[in-house]
Amino acid sequence: MKILVINGPNLNFLGIREKSIYGNQDYDYLCNMIKEKAAADGDEVECFQSNHEGAIIDRLQEAYFDGTDGIVINPGAYTHYSYAIHDALKSLEDIIKVEVHISDIQSREEFRKISVTAPACNKQIYGHGLIGYTEAMDYIRENRKS
């Protein structure tokens, strides 16, 4: 199975920004954790990160053509206002999509409680820390279309 993990703005600053919220582990740690999980499950995985909305949309559109079976996406701040990312996700009807947030977005600022991208996904996981990514991978594996 082929899984694409997309991280939006500022996720490359894991371990640097707001450690009390996002933890001490850096982005490389996250990617290595994801790759180890994929290897253990016999899956192929790609980690992609961009601070640019258009690059995220471009990569989502590429997933339509490259055999991606599932997408784990943490759109970062784009979660709260990017209808363009919503539309790109929505167009990928045959791909399982899980939105992930490291922190508990429901217990933070009001604007973080709103996700315009989650309705285009099959599931949303938040507040589980970095493990939320591997939980999303498990969800994709358990719900993949044969």
N, C-alpha and C positions, 0 to 999 in steps of 0.2 A: 504494500500500500504506500502511496506517495502523499506526504503531508507537507503543507506549506505553513510556516509560522511567520506571521507578519507583525512587526512591532513598529508603532508610530513614534511621534515626536518625543524626544527626551528619554526614551527607553535605553538608548545608548549611554545614558548617564546613570544607570543603575550603579549603586555603590558610591555614588558621588552626591546625588541630590536627595534631600529629605530622607536620610537614613532611618529616621524614626518611623517613617511610613513605608518605605520601599526596601529597607534592609541594607545590609553591608555587602552583599554579594554583587559582583559586577556583571555586565552584559555577557562577557565571555563565559562566566560561570553558568548563566542561564542557558546560553547556547549549547555548552558542553553537556549540561543536564538533559536538555531536550535530545541531543544527538545520542547520548547513552541510552535513553529510554527507547528511542527509535531502533537502535541497534539491537537491544534486548528483545524487542517485539518483532524484529525482522522487517522493519519499515524503512523507507527512504524519507529523509526529512531535509528541508531547506529552511534556514533562518534568514529572514530578510528584515532589515530595519531602515527606515527613512524618516527624516524630519520634514519631508516634502509630500504634500497631499497627492499631487499628480503622480509621483513615483509609486506611491502605494496603489493608486488606481491602475496604473500601467501594469504593475505586478499582478494585481487581481485579475485583470483581463488576460494576461498571459496564462494564468492558471486554467482558463477555459480550454486552451489548446494543448497544454503540456502534460495532460494525464493526471493532474492533481485530483486526489480522492477526497481530501479534507483540508480545511483551512482553520488554523488557530490564529485569531487576530486580537491584538491589543492596540486599538486605534489611538491610544493616548488621549490627548485633549480633543482630537477630531471626533471622538465618541459623541461629544455633546452638541456638535453642530454640522458635521459633514454629511450633508445629504448626497454629495457626490460619491463618497465612499459607501454610503447606504445603497445607492443605486447600483454601484459596481458589484457589491455583495449580492444584492437581490437578483442580478442577472445570471448568477451562477447557481441556478436552480438544482442542478444535478450533483453539486458538491456540498458535502456537510460542512457547516461553518459554526465555529464556537468563538464567541467573544469572551476574552479573559481580561480581568483587572486584578492586579496584585493586591491592592488595598480594598477595603470594604467601602465601596463608593456610596453605599446607602447611609453610612455614618459620617460622611464628610460634608463639605460645602454643598449647598442646595443645587448648584449648577451641575455637580458631579453625579447627582442622582438621576439625571436625564440622559438616556442614550438614544440617539437617533439611528444608530447602527445596529443595535441589538435586534430590532424587529426583522432585520434582513438575515439574521442568523438562526440556527436551530436551537441554540442554547447560549446562556450567559453564565459565566462563573466569576465570582468576585470575592475578595477577602480571604483567599486561601494562600496568599503569598505566591512564591514561584511555583509551588506544587500545582497551582491551578492550571498551568500549562500542560503538565503530564496528565492531569485529570481530563483536560480537553482532548488530549490525544487518545485516552482510553475511551471517551465518549464517541469519538469518530470511529475508532476501531469497532466498538460494539454496535454502532448504528450504520456502518457502511452498507452501501447497496451492492449486492452481489452481481 
